[in-house]
Amino acid sequence: MTTSPTPHQTEVTAVPRHRGSGPIILLCFLTITFDGYDLVVYGTTVPSILRYQAWDVSPGMVGVIGSLTALGMLLGALSSGALTARFGARAMMVASIVGFSTMMGIAAIAPTPEMFALCRLLSGIGLGAVMPTAISLTVEYSRRDRRQLNNALMFSGYSVGAILASTTGILALPHIGFRWMYAFGVLPLLLIPVILRVLPDSRSYLTKTGRSAEAQLLTDQYGLEPFIPADPSSTRSGLRGLFSRRFALPLGLFSAATFCGLLVIYGVNTWLPNIMNQAGYSIGMSLSFLAVLNAGAILGGITGSAVADRIGSKPIAILAFATATISTVLLSTGLPTWGLYLVVALLGLGTTGTQIIVTGWAAAFFPETYRTAAVGFVLGVGRLGAIVGPAAGGWITASALGYEWNYYTFATVALAGATTMALMPRIHRASTPVTTADDGQLSPAVAAPAGESTRG
């Protein structure tokens, strides 16, 4: 005798099984890991480069080279939106990895400091372009209520790479020399076959290039909210749309906050080992502070982003910037070693951890059509801070001022970042009517991230 399925059984079998976003997050995580490695490998090798007699570089020159890397990242980030719109996110990821990995390999054998500086500039272009793409794909293929958390998990690769660089420096630098530290930067090339096979393109690019069926298939497979393509007759494209009255103020505030955040991040990561060495610590212990700094960034970024998904990003971003301000001041007060480690961990939370929260907020804030361009612009303008940070640290180190003035400078900038985030307007998205005329996708009333509808 055949028994008809109960309503409960029918309901269960009718629920489609969706793909998880885990493989996407993992690939972006691994890519960003090498971005973080590149950030810290330079600071790790600064003491060795200063002592390398064949080059005879000054602290000022070291600061300039660090700023050139950030300049390359600025160019890469600003161009990422237009290039991704034209060639797709997957092609952008592959080209960026090839670019920065190749330049890291050439930097390892550079015969002169000028050639080394050029390689650092060119590797920065690839590194700058890959980050907005990774952030955008992570947010696009995440559930609305996990966007900040998934972005933080992915972005934690940045700090993992930084820890790998500092740990490798502690264990291997005295034995293999600083050139091998850059040679390890060719390893991301191994990711390219997997990216070409696994990583999906953005639905906006697929729709734009006439592959709407593929975009719809991805929507179904990953259980995403429907993507409604822009009406070309009524939508501004690219940066023009971002500078509209609707987006100009948030875009400016996100950019200013990122400028402050990256200035502190790059200034601290470039000069912390040298500052601690000047303060009387050995090179090995000075490098261990970098590992603790980035461990704090991982814990703070993930924890802060999980809370931001629930209560909104604004209070968490302000609190994180305030933590950076207080901890940088405390570093100049002569704490015992255990206290220094604790404060450096808090500084990691308040620097890279803050940047994870701010960029995740920006990626969730802007519509899918503009997302990569918006994040690229925010990070591109923010890279000006990454240029200023190492150069300012070099100037202070070369001046008659004490090393404490590095901390006072970075604390002031972090305080400015907290002020910028406090100025972000409240976002009353729930009352916005549903329309596709402005952004080419679901309106903010439908697409606003959980916890962000009225709090920002």
C-alpha positions as CSV (number, residue, x, y, z in Angstrom):
1,M,0.0,0.0,0.0
2,T,1.4,3.3,-1.1
3,T,1.5,6.1,1.5
4,S,1.3,9.7,0.3
5,P,4.0,11.9,1.6
6,T,3.0,14.2,4.5
7,P,2.9,17.9,3.9
8,H,6.0,18.2,6.0
9,Q,7.9,15.7,3.8
10,T,6.8,17.5,0.7
11,E,8.0,20.8,2.0
12,V,11.4,19.4,2.9
13,T,12.0,17.7,-0.5
14,A,11.0,20.9,-2.3
15,V,13.6,23.0,-0.6
16,P,16.5,23.5,-3.1
17,R,20.0,22.8,-2.0
18,H,22.3,25.8,-2.5
19,R,26.0,26.0,-3.0
20,G,27.9,27.4,-0.1
21,S,30.1,30.4,-0.6
22,G,33.0,28.7,1.2
23,P,35.1,27.9,-1.9
24,I,34.8,31.6,-3.0
25,I,35.8,32.9,0.4
26,L,38.7,30.5,0.6
27,L,40.1,31.4,-2.8
28,C,39.8,35.1,-2.0
29,F,41.3,34.5,1.5
30,L,44.3,32.8,0.0
31,T,44.8,35.6,-2.5
32,I,44.5,38.3,0.2
33,T,47.0,36.3,2.3
34,F,49.7,37.1,-0.2
35,D,48.5,40.7,-0.2
36,G,49.1,40.8,3.6
37,Y,52.5,39.0,3.2
38,D,53.6,41.7,0.8
39,L,52.5,44.4,3.2
40,V,54.6,43.2,6.1
41,V,57.5,41.6,4.2
42,Y,58.9,45.1,3.5
43,G,58.7,46.2,7.1
44,T,60.3,42.9,8.1
45,T,63.2,43.5,5.8
46,V,63.7,47.2,6.4
47,P,66.4,46.7,9.1
48,S,68.3,44.3,6.8
49,I,68.0,46.7,3.8
50,L,69.3,49.6,5.9
51,R,72.3,47.5,6.8
52,Y,72.9,46.2,3.2
53,Q,76.1,47.9,2.3
54,A,75.9,47.2,-1.5
55,W,72.9,49.5,-1.7
56,D,73.7,52.0,1.1
57,V,70.1,53.3,1.3
58,S,69.0,56.0,3.9
59,P,65.9,55.8,6.1
60,G,64.4,58.5,3.8
61,M,64.9,56.2,0.8
62,V,63.4,53.3,2.6
63,G,60.3,55.4,3.3
64,V,60.0,56.4,-0.3
65,I,60.2,52.8,-1.5
66,G,57.4,51.9,0.9
67,S,55.3,54.8,-0.4
68,L,55.9,53.7,-4.0
69,T,54.3,50.3,-3.2
70,A,51.3,52.2,-1.9
71,L,51.3,54.4,-5.0
72,G,51.0,51.3,-7.1
73,M,48.2,50.0,-5.0
74,L,46.4,53.4,-5.4
75,L,46.6,53.1,-9.2
76,G,45.5,49.4,-9.1
77,A,42.6,50.1,-6.8
78,L,41.3,53.1,-8.8
79,S,41.5,51.2,-12.1
80,S,39.9,48.0,-10.7
81,G,36.3,49.1,-11.2
82,A,36.6,49.9,-14.9
83,L,38.8,46.9,-15.6
84,T,36.5,44.5,-13.8
85,A,33.4,45.9,-15.6
86,R,35.2,45.3,-18.9
87,F,36.9,42.0,-18.4
88,G,35.1,40.4,-15.4
89,A,36.1,39.7,-11.8
90,R,37.7,36.4,-12.5
91,A,40.0,37.7,-15.3
92,M,40.9,40.6,-13.0
93,M,41.9,38.3,-10.2
94,V,44.1,36.2,-12.5
95,A,45.8,39.2,-14.1
96,S,46.5,40.8,-10.7
97,I,48.0,37.7,-9.2
98,V,50.3,37.3,-12.3
99,G,51.3,40.9,-12.0
100,F,52.2,41.1,-8.3
101,S,53.7,37.6,-8.1
102,T,56.0,38.2,-11.1
103,M,57.2,41.5,-9.7
104,M,57.9,40.0,-6.3
105,G,60.1,37.4,-8.0
106,I,62.0,40.1,-9.9
107,A,62.4,42.2,-6.8
108,A,64.2,39.2,-5.2
109,I,67.0,39.5,-7.7
110,A,67.0,43.3,-8.3
111,P,70.6,44.4,-8.6
112,T,70.0,48.0,-7.5
113,P,67.7,49.8,-5.1
114,E,66.2,51.7,-8.0
115,M,65.2,48.4,-9.7
116,F,63.9,47.1,-6.4
117,A,61.8,50.3,-6.0
118,L,60.3,49.9,-9.5
119,C,59.4,46.3,-8.8
120,R,57.7,47.4,-5.6
121,L,55.7,50.0,-7.5
122,L,54.6,47.5,-10.2
123,S,53.7,44.8,-7.7
124,G,51.6,47.4,-5.9
125,I,49.4,47.8,-9.0
126,G,48.4,44.2,-8.9
127,L,48.0,44.1,-5.2
128,G,45.8,47.2,-5.3
129,A,43.5,45.8,-8.0
130,V,43.0,42.4,-6.4
131,M,41.6,43.6,-3.1
132,P,38.4,45.4,-4.3
133,T,37.7,42.4,-6.5
134,A,38.0,39.9,-3.7
135,I,35.9,42.0,-1.3
136,S,33.2,42.5,-4.0
137,L,32.9,38.8,-4.8
138,T,32.9,37.8,-1.2
139,V,30.0,40.2,-0.4
140,E,28.1,39.4,-3.6
141,Y,28.1,35.6,-2.9
142,S,27.3,35.9,0.8
143,R,24.0,35.9,2.5
144,R,22.8,39.3,3.6
145,D,23.1,38.5,7.3
146,R,26.7,37.2,6.9
147,R,28.2,39.8,4.6
148,Q,30.4,41.5,7.3
149,L,31.4,38.2,8.9
150,N,32.3,36.5,5.6
151,N,34.2,39.6,4.5
152,A,36.1,39.5,7.8
153,L,36.9,35.8,7.5
154,M,38.2,36.4,3.9
155,F,40.0,39.6,4.9
156,S,41.7,37.8,7.8
157,G,43.9,36.4,5.2
158,Y,45.5,39.8,5.0
159,S,46.7,39.4,8.6
160,V,47.5,35.7,8.2
161,G,49.9,36.8,5.4
162,A,51.4,39.5,7.6
163,I,52.0,36.9,10.4
164,L,53.6,34.5,7.9
165,A,55.9,37.3,6.8
166,S,56.9,38.3,10.3
167,T,57.3,34.7,11.5
168,T,59.4,33.8,8.4
169,G,61.5,36.9,9.1
170,I,62.1,35.8,12.7
171,L,63.0,32.2,11.7
172,A,64.7,32.5,8.4
173,L,65.9,36.1,7.8
174,P,69.2,35.6,9.7
175,H,70.0,32.6,7.6
176,I,68.8,33.3,4.1
177,G,68.9,37.0,3.7
178,F,66.2,39.5,2.7
179,R,66.0,38.6,-1.0
180,W,64.5,35.1,-0.3
181,M,61.7,36.9,1.6
182,Y,60.6,38.4,-1.7
183,A,61.2,35.2,-3.7
184,F,58.4,33.5,-1.7
185,G,56.0,36.0,-3.3
186,V,55.8,33.9,-6.5
187,L,53.7,31.2,-4.8
188,P,50.3,32.8,-5.5
189,L,50.8,31.7,-9.2
190,L,49.8,28.2,-8.0
191,L,46.2,29.5,-7.3
192,I,45.5,30.5,-10.9
193,P,44.3,27.1,-12.2
194,V,41.9,26.7,-9.3
195,I,40.6,30.2,-9.7
196,L,39.8,29.6,-13.4
197,R,37.9,26.5,-12.5
198,V,36.1,27.5,-9.3
199,L,35.6,31.2,-9.0
200,P,32.4,32.6,-10.6
201,D,32.2,36.0,-12.2
202,S,30.0,38.8,-10.9
203,R,26.4,38.7,-12.0
204,S,26.6,42.3,-13.2
205,Y,29.4,41.5,-15.6
206,L,27.6,38.4,-16.9
207,T,24.4,40.3,-17.5
208,K,26.2,43.1,-19.2
209,T,27.9,40.7,-21.6
210,G,24.7,38.9,-22.6
211,R,25.1,35.9,-20.3
212,S,21.9,36.6,-18.3
213,A,21.1,32.9,-18.1
214,E,24.4,32.1,-16.5
215,A,23.8,35.0,-14.0
216,Q,20.4,33.6,-13.2
217,L,21.9,30.1,-12.7
218,L,24.4,31.5,-10.2
219,T,21.6,33.3,-8.4
220,D,19.7,30.0,-8.1
221,Q,22.8,27.9,-7.2
222,Y,23.9,30.2,-4.4
223,G,20.5,31.2,-3.2
224,L,21.1,34.9,-3.8
225,E,18.6,37.8,-4.0
226,P,17.5,38.4,-7.6
227,F,19.7,40.7,-9.6
228,I,17.8,43.3,-11.7
229,P,20.1,44.8,-14.4
230,A,20.3,48.5,-14.7
231,D,18.2,50.4,-17.2
232,P,20.9,52.0,-19.4
233,S,18.6,54.9,-20.3
234,S,18.2,56.0,-16.7
235,T,21.4,54.9,-14.9
236,R,24.7,56.6,-14.6
237,S,27.6,54.2,-14.9
238,G,30.8,53.8,-13.1
239,L,32.2,56.7,-11.1
240,R,29.6,59.1,-12.5
241,G,26.9,57.2,-10.6
242,L,29.0,57.1,-7.5
243,F,29.4,60.9,-7.5
244,S,25.6,61.4,-7.7
245,R,23.9,63.1,-4.8
246,R,22.8,59.8,-3.4
247,F,26.3,58.4,-2.9
248,A,28.7,61.3,-2.9
249,L,28.7,62.0,0.9
250,P,29.1,58.3,2.0
251,L,31.7,57.7,-0.7
252,G,33.7,60.7,0.6
253,L,33.4,59.6,4.3
254,F,34.4,56.0,3.5
255,S,37.4,57.3,1.5
256,A,38.5,59.6,4.3
257,A,38.2,56.9,6.9
258,T,40.2,54.5,4.7
259,F,42.8,57.1,4.2
260,C,43.3,57.4,8.0
261,G,43.2,53.6,8.5
262,L,45.7,52.8,5.8
263,L,48.1,55.6,6.9
264,V,48.2,54.0,10.3
265,I,48.4,50.4,9.0
266,Y,51.2,51.0,6.6
267,G,53.1,53.4,8.9
268,V,52.9,50.9,11.8
269,N,53.7,47.8,9.8
270,T,56.6,49.4,8.0
271,W,58.3,51.0,11.0
272,L,57.2,49.0,14.1
273,P,60.2,46.6,13.9
274,N,62.6,49.4,13.5
275,I,61.0,51.6,16.2
276,M,61.0,48.7,18.7
277,N,64.6,48.0,17.8
278,Q,65.5,51.6,18.5
279,A,63.7,51.3,21.8
280,G,66.2,48.6,22.8
281,Y,64.5,45.3,21.7
282,S,66.3,42.7,19.6
283,I,65.4,42.3,15.9
284,G,63.8,38.9,16.7
285,M,61.6,40.4,19.4
286,S,60.9,43.5,17.3
287,L,59.6,41.2,14.6
288,S,57.5,39.3,17.1
289,F,55.5,42.5,17.7
290,L,54.4,42.4,14.1
291,A,53.1,38.8,14.5
292,V,51.1,39.9,17.6
293,L,49.9,43.0,15.9
294,N,48.3,41.0,13.1
295,A,47.0,38.3,15.4
296,G,45.1,41.0,17.1
297,A,43.8,42.2,13.7
298,I,42.4,38.8,12.9
299,L,40.6,38.4,16.2
300,G,39.3,42.0,16.2
301,G,38.3,42.0,12.6
302,I,36.2,38.8,12.8
303,T,34.7,39.6,16.2
304,G,33.9,43.2,15.3
305,S,32.4,42.2,11.9
306,A,30.2,39.6,13.5
307,V,28.8,42.2,15.9
308,A,28.5,44.7,13.1
309,D,26.2,42.2,11.2
310,R,23.9,42.4,14.3
311,I,24.0,46.0,15.5
312,G,25.3,47.9,12.5
313,S,28.8,48.9,11.4
314,K,29.0,52.5,12.6
315,P,29.4,52.1,16.4
316,I,31.9,49.2,15.8
317,A,34.0,51.3,13.4
318,I,34.1,54.2,15.8
319,L,35.1,52.0,18.7
320,A,37.8,50.3,16.7
321,F,39.4,53.6,15.6
322,A,39.3,54.8,19.2
323,T,41.1,51.6,20.3
324,A,43.8,52.4,17.7
325,T,44.1,55.9,19.1
326,I,44.5,54.8,22.7
327,S,46.8,51.9,22.0
328,T,49.3,54.0,20.0
329,V,49.6,56.5,22.8
330,L,50.1,53.7,25.3
331,L,53.0,52.3,23.3
332,S,55.0,55.5,24.1
333,T,54.6,55.2,27.9
334,G,57.3,52.6,28.7
335,L,55.1,49.6,29.4
336,P,56.6,46.3,30.5
337,T,57.0,43.7,27.8
338,W,53.8,41.8,28.6
339,G,51.9,45.1,28.5
340,L,53.5,46.0,25.2
341,Y,52.3,42.7,23.6
342,L,48.8,43.4,24.9
343,V,48.7,46.9,23.6
344,V,50.2,45.9,20.2
345,A,47.4,43.2,19.9
346,L,44.8,46.0,20.6
347,L,46.6,48.1,18.0
348,G,46.1,45.4,15.5
349,L,42.4,45.3,16.3
350,G,42.2,49.1,15.9
351,T,44.2,49.2,12.6
352,T,43.7,46.3,10.2
353,G,40.7,45.1,12.2
354,T,39.1,48.6,11.7
355,Q,39.9,48.5,8.0
356,I,38.1,45.1,7.6
357,I,35.0,46.6,9.2
358,V,35.1,49.8,7.1
359,T,35.6,48.1,3.8
360,G,33.0,45.4,4.5
361,W,30.5,48.2,5.4
362,A,31.3,50.0,2.2
363,A,30.9,46.9,0.1
364,A,27.5,46.1,1.6
365,F,26.4,49.8,1.4
366,F,26.8,50.3,-2.4
367,P,24.6,48.5,-5.0
368,E,26.0,45.5,-6.8
369,T,26.3,47.4,-10.1
370,Y,28.7,49.9,-8.5
371,R,30.2,47.7,-5.8
372,T,33.7,47.0,-7.2
373,A,34.0,50.6,-8.5
374,A,33.0,52.0,-5.1
375,V,35.3,49.7,-3.1
376,G,38.1,50.4,-5.6
377,F,37.6,54.1,-5.3
378,V,37.5,54.0,-1.5
379,L,40.6,51.9,-1.3
380,G,42.3,54.0,-4.1
381,V,41.9,57.2,-2.2
382,G,42.8,55.4,1.0
383,R,46.1,54.4,-0.6
384,L,47.1,58.0,-0.4
385,G,47.3,57.3,3.4
386,A,49.3,54.2,2.7
387,I,51.8,56.5,0.7
388,V,52.0,59.1,3.5
389,G,52.3,56.6,6.4
390,P,55.7,55.0,5.5
391,A,57.1,58.3,4.3
392,A,56.1,60.1,7.5
393,G,57.6,57.3,9.6
394,G,60.9,57.6,7.6
395,W,60.9,61.4,8.0
396,I,60.4,61.1,11.8
397,T,63.0,58.4,12.1
398,A,65.6,60.4,10.2
399,S,64.8,63.6,12.2
400,A,65.9,64.7,15.6
401,L,62.5,63.8,17.1
402,G,62.3,60.8,19.3
403,Y,60.7,57.5,18.1
404,E,57.7,58.3,20.3
405,W,56.6,60.9,17.8
406,N,55.7,58.0,15.4
407,Y,53.1,56.9,17.9
408,Y,51.8,60.4,18.5
409,T,51.4,61.0,14.8
410,F,49.6,57.7,14.2
411,A,47.3,58.3,17.2
412,T,46.2,61.6,15.9
413,V,45.4,60.1,12.5
414,A,43.4,57.3,14.1
415,L,41.4,59.8,16.1
416,A,40.6,61.6,12.8
417,G,39.3,58.3,11.5
418,A,37.0,57.8,14.4
419,T,35.6,61.3,13.9
420,T,35.0,60.6,10.2
421,M,33.0,57.5,11.0
422,A,31.0,59.4,13.6
423,L,30.0,61.8,10.8
424,M,28.4,59.1,8.7
425,P,24.7,59.9,8.3
426,R,22.0,57.6,9.5
427,I,20.6,55.5,6.7
428,H,16.9,55.2,6.7
429,R,16.7,52.6,3.9
430,A,13.5,50.9,5.0
431,S,11.4,53.9,3.8
432,T,13.1,54.1,0.4
433,P,10.7,53.0,-2.4
434,V,11.6,50.0,-4.5
435,T,13.2,51.1,-7.8
436,T,15.8,50.1,-10.2
437,A,16.4,53.5,-11.9
438,D,19.3,54.6,-9.7
439,D,21.4,51.6,-9.1
440,G,20.4,48.8,-11.5
441,Q,19.5,46.3,-8.8
442,L,17.1,45.8,-5.9
443,S,16.5,48.9,-4.0
444,P,18.0,49.5,-0.6
445,A,14.6,48.7,0.9
446,V,15.1,45.1,-0.3
447,A,18.9,44.8,-0.4
448,A,20.0,46.5,2.8
449,P,22.2,44.3,5.0
450,A,20.7,43.1,8.2
451,G,21.4,45.4,11.0
452,E,22.1,48.3,8.7
453,S,18.6,49.5,7.8
454,T,18.5,52.4,10.3
455,R,21.8,52.4,12.1
456,G,24.4,52.5,9.3
